[in-house]
Amino acid sequence: MGHKLWEILSQQLGEDINKSNFRSTFERLELTSSKFINIHTIQSSHNFRFCSYPHQSISNNGKNSIDKQQPYSNLKQAPKIINFHSRKKELLTLSRWLENPNNSLISVLGIAGIGKSTLVRYFLDINTQPFDAVIWKNLKSSQSLDFIITEILTDIQANNTKKINDLFNQFLDLINQKRCLIILDNVEEIFIPQQLAGMYKPEYQDYQNFFKMVTEVEHQSHLILISQEQCAEMDCLDEELYQIKSLKLSGLEDGEILSGIGLKQDADSGLKLIEKYQGNPMYLKNVAVLIKDVFDGDVAEFLAEDSLVITKEMRSHFKQLFNRLSPVEQKIVLELSKFQQPVSREDLRQHLDLSSMDLINGLKSLQQRYLVSKIKADTILFNLSCVFEEYVRIRGEKSNDY
C-alpha cells in the first residue's frame, strides 16, 4: 500500500515522493490549504508528527480555526533529502541524547560528503520529541552570530514588540522559556583556513563564548553543530561529566547506497566499490557518474582497472581541502602519502623537518579534520584517509596546481 501512496502523491505533486522525503517535500511546498490538510488528525497507534508550519484544523463545530499549539519550524536553509541510507545506530544515539535535557550542545562531525547534514535533516523528519521551535541555520549563508540570533528571536517572538538590544540575554530567556532545537550547519566556515583546525576567525570569536554559554547556563534547549572541523568546544573530555556530545560519522557499509543509480553490479562488486571509496556518499556519487559514462555502468569492469580513480569533481574538492590545511599539516600529509600505510610518529619525525610540538599539533589537527585516523597497536600508528591520500600522492608527483 505504501508504494501506491507514494505513486499517487508523486503524480499529483509532479515530483518523486518516497518515505525519506515525504515530510521535507510537504514542508517545502507549505501545503496549508489542500486536501492533505488534516493528515495529522488521523487516529492511529503511530506518534508521527508532521505539521511544522502553522496550519488550519477543523474544530469541533466544523469551522476552520488556527491551531496555535503547533511548534514553530524554520527549515528553509536545511538540505533537501534525495536519498537516505541506513544509519539506525546514529539516529538512535541522537534521539537518546536529545531526551536528556543536560545535553545542551551536540556536534555531528565528519569529513565532507559523509552525510552529516542529511542525517540530522532526516532525524528531524522522524523525530517525535516535542519542541516548541526547530530552526536550521546554514553558516554558508551568513556567519554573523548577531545576525543569526536576531533572526531566531524575530522569527519565534514575532509578536514581541520589545526591541532587540540585548541579544544574548533575550536569547537566554528564549531557550530557558521554550524548548528549542537549533541547528548550525557548516560551522567550519567560522574557522581560519591555513591554520590548525578549529581556530576561530577574529570576527567570529564571539561564537566561542556563545558555545560555552550554551553549555554553562541552565535552560531546556539543544544546539546541534554540524562541521567538518572539530574545535575545543566540541570536544567531549568526559561524557559523564560534561554536557557536550560528539557524534563522529564514518563511511557507510550498506550495499543499498548503490541501489537505484543504474549501475550494473552484483553484491560482491558493489561492496568492493563502497569499500574502495570508504563508504562516502559524495565520493560514490561522483564515481558512479564516471562508471556510467566510461564503463557503461559496469562496476566489475571499473574495478578491473585496479586503481583508485580520482574524478575531476573529487580533485576540485580535495584541492580546496588541501589549500585549507596549515603549512605543517600539508607537510605531514605529503609525507604520509609516500608511505601508503600506517606510520608511527617516530618514523614521521625522522622524515620531517618539524619540531616535536609542530608534529604533535599537526597530527591532532588532521584528526580533528577527519583526514588522519589513529590506530592503536604495539606502537600508535597514524593513517591518512586513502582517497585523500591518493590525491595528495598524485599532487606530490605533479605540480601544486593539481
C-alpha positions, 0 to 999 in steps of 0.5 A: 500500500505504501508504494501506491501512496507514494505513486499517487502523491508523486503524480499529483505533486509532479515530483518523486515522493518516497518515505525519506522525503515525504515530510521535507517535500510537504514542508517545502511546498507549505501545503496549508490549504489542500486536501492533505490538510488534516493528515495529522488528525488521523487516529492511529497507534503511530506518534508521527508528527508532521505539521511544522508550519502553522496550519488550519484544523477543523474544530469541533463545530466544523469551522476552520480555526488556527491551531496555535499549539503547533511548534514553530519550524524554520527549515528553509536553509536545511538540505533537501533529502534525495536519498537516505541510507541506513544509519539506525545506530546514529539516529538512535544515539541522537534521539537518546541524547536529545531526551536528556535535557543536560545535553545542551550542545551536540556536534555531528562531525565528519569529513565532507560528503559523509552525510552529516547534514542529511542525517540530522535533516532526516532525524528531524523528519522522524523525530517525535520529541516535542519542541516548541521551535526547530530552526536550521541555520546554514553558516554558508549563508551568513556567519554573523552570530548577531545576525543569526540570533536576531533572526531566531528571536524575530522569527519565534517572538514575532509578536514581541514588540520589545526591541532587540538590544540585548541579544544574548540575554533575550536569547537566554530567556528564549531557550530557558522559556521554550524548548528549542532545537537549533541547528548550525550547519557548516560551522567550519566556515567560522574557522581560519583556513591555513591554520590548525583546525578549529581556530576561530576567525577574529570576527567570529570569536564571539561564537566561542563564548556563545558555545560555552554559554550554551553549555554553562547556563541552565535552560531546556534547549539543544544546539546541534553543530554540524562541521567538518572541523572539530574545535575545543568546544566540541570536544567531549573530555568526559561524557559523564561529566560534561554536557557536550556530545560528539557524534563522529560519522564514518563511511557507510557499509550498506550495499543499498547506497548503490541501489537505484543509480543504474549501475550494473553490479552484483553484491560482491562488486558493489561492496568492493566499490563502497569499500574502495571509496570508504563508504562516502556518499559524495565520493560514490556519487561522483564515481558512479557518474564516471562508471556510467559514462566510461564503463557503461555502468559496469562496476566489475569492469571499473574495478578491473582497472585496479586503481583508485580513480580520482574524478575531476569533481573529487580533485576540485574538492580535495584541492580546496581541502588541501589549500585549507590545511596549515603549512605543517599539516600539508607537510605531514600529509605529503609525507604520509602519502609516500608511505601508503600505510600506517606510520608511527610518529617516530618514523614521521619525525625522522622524515620531517623537518618539524619540531616535536610540538609542530608534529604533535599539533599537526597530527591532532589537527588532521584528526580533528579534520577527519583526514588522519585516523589513529590506530592503536597497536604495539606502537600508535600508528597514524593513517591518512584517509586513502582517497585523500591520500591518493590525491595528495600522492598524485599532487606530490608527483605533479605540480601544486596546481593539481 
